[in-house]
Amino acid sequence: MDTLKIATFNVNGIQTRLAALLAWLEREAPDIVCLQELKTPDARFPAAALEKAGYGAIWQGQSAWNGVAILARDSQPLEVRRGLPGNASDPHSRYLEAAVDGLLVASLYLPNGNPQPGPKFDYKLAWFEHLIRHAAELMESGHPVVLAGDFNVVPSDFDIYDTRSWKKDALLQPESRECFERLLRQGWVDALRQRFPDRRLYTFWDYFRQHWQRDAGLRIDHLLLSASLADHLEDAGVDRWVRGEEHASDHAPAWVSLRRPSEPRR
């Protein structure tokens, strides 16, 4: 069966994690990769190293913070958009969209929003509103689309090891969750939860208080499929082994395997 493996990975600094990123690419061989938190300016993005590994790339860097990229194995992503419509004044590199392998793919890094309440949480919700409006247009287009990235939202209490110490965190606030739910009401499919409705899955383990060692995780990295792609979902998962490596990011890659849109269902 001809399938595409699409992954999202918050690398938490691509310069620091480049060796780990390349090792993961070699072992798992995803076809399309959305990266977040590059934390590097455009001029220092490791395009040559990724090309040597077999991946074309587009990126939107930023010194020390943020930054997103899209990689494609044995091909070159065709950039469609950088930044969300109506949000041209945003100075942060958080959204990149490209055509790859017959799909429209977006890599996004939603604002964290802490501390809340306050201007950072207000910025998070305002950014979310821009995303919701653009996502509605993408859904209405009928194109096969994947929205992938670090949404900085824990959709439900089932997506976190324990809510008690996170009650005041922006990731769990009702407003954040409602924004995520509004995306799902547009018809977007939360691929990991669709594949594993009853399993606790995590994509992020804080560096502090031995969260990884205790499997005290959160699911904040998501892959949302447009309605036209929902029936093409073959599998999904989290490459947890990456988080256990030395000098790892605090996130692990999440991924989906999709039957190519041009292939009729068997």
N, C-alpha and C positions, 0 to 999 in steps of 0.2 A: 504494500500500500504506500502511495506517495504522500508523505506527511511532512509538515514543517514543525520544527521545535522552536518556540519563541520563549525567550527568557527575559526576566528583569532582575537587575542586580544593583543594589546601592553599594558601591565599592568603598565609600567613605575615604576617598583620596586615591586617585588612580596612579599617582606616582608611587605612593607607598605600597599599594596593593598590586602593582603591575605583574609581578612574578606570580602571585596567587591567581590573578585574572587569567593570565596565559595558561597556567596549569589547568584551571577549570575549563577553559575553552578547548584545550587539547583533549581532556578526558571526556567531556560531555558533548562536545561538538554541536552546540545549538546553531540553528540556521540564522536566527535573528536575535539580537541582544539589545535591550534597552538598559543603559547605565545611568545612574544618578550619583550625585555628590562627587563629581570629578575633582573639585577643589583645585583646579589648575587653569591658568589662562590658556587661550586658544593656541598660542605659539608653543606651549610645552605639552600639548596633547600628544601621546605616543603613537601617532598614526603609523610610523614606519614599523614599529614592533608589531602592531596589530596586522598590518599588511603582510608582514613576514609570516604571521600565524595563519594567514588566509582570509583575513576579514577586511572588507572595505568599511569606511566609517565616515559619519558626519558628526559634528559636535558643536556645542555651544558652551564654552568654558567660562570660568570666572575665578579670579584669584581668591584662594583661601576658602571660598564658600560655594555651595550650589554646583551647577554645571550638569548638563545632560548630554547623552550621546546615543546614537543608534549604529549598531554594527550589523553587517550582513556577510555570511560566509560565501566566499567565491563570487561576490558581486558587490556593487556599489549602491548604497541607498540613494534614492533621488529625493532631495529635500523638497518638502512642500510648504512647510511653515516653521518659523521659530518665534516663540511667544504666542500668547493667546490673543485672538481678535478683541479689540476694544480695550486692550491692556498695554498699550505701547509705552506708557510711562513707567512700567515696572522695570527697575534696573537689574533685576535678578534673573539668572539663566535657569529657567525651570521647565520649559516646554519646547519640545522639538518633534516634528512630524515628518514622516517620509513614506514614499512608496517603495515597497520591497516585495518581490516575489508575488505580485498580484494582490498584495494587501496594503492598506493604509495603516501605519504603525506610529503610535505616539509614545515618546518617553517623557514622563513627567515626574517632577519632584515638588509635591505640594508643601506649602509652608508648615512648619512644625506647630507654631501658634502659641508656644509657651513663652512667658508665663501668661496665664489667663485668670481673670479678664484683663484686657489691656490692648494696646495698639498692635501687638504681634498677633493676638487672636483675631482682632478685627481684620487685619491683613489676610490671615488665613481664610476667613469666611468670604471676604471680598474676592480673593483669588479663586476660591471654590465656585463662586457665582459665575465668573467668567468661564470656567471650565464647564459648568453645567450648561450654559448657553451654547458653547461651541459643540459640546457632546451631542446636544439635541440636533444641531445642524448636521453633524456627521451621521447620526442615526437616520435622519430623514433622507439623506443622500442615497441610502441603500447599498453603499459600498461596504465590502468586508473590512472592518476596522478592529484594531486591538489598541486599547488604552492600557499602557503598562507602566508601572513605576511605584515609587514610594509615595503613597497617598497620605501618610501620617494620620491614618484613621484606623482605629480598632472597631470594626463594624458592629460587634456584639460582645457580650461578656463571654461567649463561647470562644472568642478569638484571643483570649488572654489567660495566662496561667492563674491569675488572681487579681481581682479589681481593687482590693482594699487599699493598697499603697499608691494607686493610680487614679483615685476618684477625682482629684482636682486637675489632672493632666489634660491638656488640650486634645489629646488623641482620643479620649473617651467622652468628651462633652456631648450632650444631646444635640447641640447645633452641628457639630462635626459629623456625627452619625446620621443626622437628618439629611445633610448634604449628600453623603454617600448613598443613602437610601433613595434620594431623588434621582440619582444617576440610574440606579437599578430600575426605578419605575419608568424610566424612558425606554427600557427594554434591554439594557446592558446586562450581560451575564457574568457574574463573579465566578470565573472558571474553576478556581481551587475549591470553592465551597460547592459548586455544582458537582464536581467530581467526587468530593468527600463530604457529604452533607452531615455526617455524624462523627467526624474525626477532628480532634484538636490539632490544628496545624499552626506552626509559628514560622515567621520569617526574620524575626529580630530578637536578639538577646542582648540586653545591656551589658556593658563591660563591668559594671559595678556589682558588688554583692553576689558574685558567682552565679549570675543568672544563667549562663550557658551550662555550667556544671550541674545546676539544679533543674535544667530545662524549664526555666521560668521565662517563657517567651511571649511574644505578641505577634499577631498577624497584621502587618501594616503595608506590606508590599502586595499589590494586586494586579491581576490581568483581567480586564473587562473586555468581553467579546460583544460585538454588535449582533443584533438579532439575526442577521444573514449568516453569521458564523457559528451560531449556537449549536446547530446540528453537526458541525464539523469537528467538535471537540472529541478527541480520542483518549487523551490522558492528561494528567497534570500532576505537579509535585513540587517539592522543595529539595534542593541539593544541600541537605543539612551538613554533609561532610565538610563543606567549604568553611563553615563557621568554626569547626573544630581544628582547623589548621593553624599553624603558628603565625602570629601577627595578622590574624584574620580581621576582616570587616565585622562590624556588629550585626550585619545582615547576612542572610544566605540567599542565593539565587532561587527565585520561584519561576516555574515554567509551565507551558502548555504544549501539547502535541496536537496539531490540527491536520485534518485531511485537507489537502489543497482545495480551494474553492472551485477550481475547474473540474475536479474529479467527481463524477456522479456517485451517489451513495450506493453502497453494495447491500 
